[in-house]
Amino acid sequence: MEQNDKTRTLVLGALAGALVGLAAAMILINDAEKKNDKPHLSAGDGVKVGLGLLGVLRLLTDSGK
């Protein structure tokens, strides 16, 4: 793989991650506003999100094979 391809892949991955993170934050904020509460993410919810992201990463790495 050429260096240019590596750089492009890293930049696109970083942008995609930032957009997904922004969308997740917006969902948390909207949910909190509907409940007239502060945005919060419990430890259990954080674990669920983390495991879900690991599953997505596994799918992405397996698709490249």
N, C-alpha and C positions, 0 to 999 in steps of 0.2 A: 504494500500500500504506500502510495506516495505521501509525502509530508503535507501537500496541499489538500489531499483527501482527508487526512487525519484532522487537520485544522478545521476544515469545513464540517466534518462530523461532530467535532467537539463543540463548535459554535452553535450548530443547529440543535444539538442535545441540550446545551445550556439554555438556549432560547425556549425550547419546548418545556424544559423543567421550570423556568421562570413563569411561563404562561400557565402551566398547570398549577403552580403554587399560588399565583394570583387568583385564578379561578376558585381554588379551594378556600382562600381567605375571603373572597367575596361571598361564597356560599355560607361560610361561618358567620360573617357579619350580617347578611340578610336574615339568616335564621334567628340570630340574637335580636335583631331589630323587631322581628315579628313577635317575639316573646317579651319585648321591652326589657332585655337583659344584656349583660356584657358578653362578648364572644368568649367561649371557653371550649377547651378540648380536654376531656378527661384522659387519664393514663390509659384506660382500656381502649378508648377510641383511638388514641395515638398508636397503640400496638396494632389495632385492626388496620389502620391506614398504612403503617409500616409493612405489615405482612402482605397487604394488597399490592403495595409498590414492589415488593420483592417478587411477587407473582408476575407482575407486568414485566419486570426486568428479565425474569427467567424466560418468558415468552419471546421477548425481543432477542435474547441471546440464542435461543433455540432456533429462531427463524433464520438466523444467519448461517446455519449449518447445512 
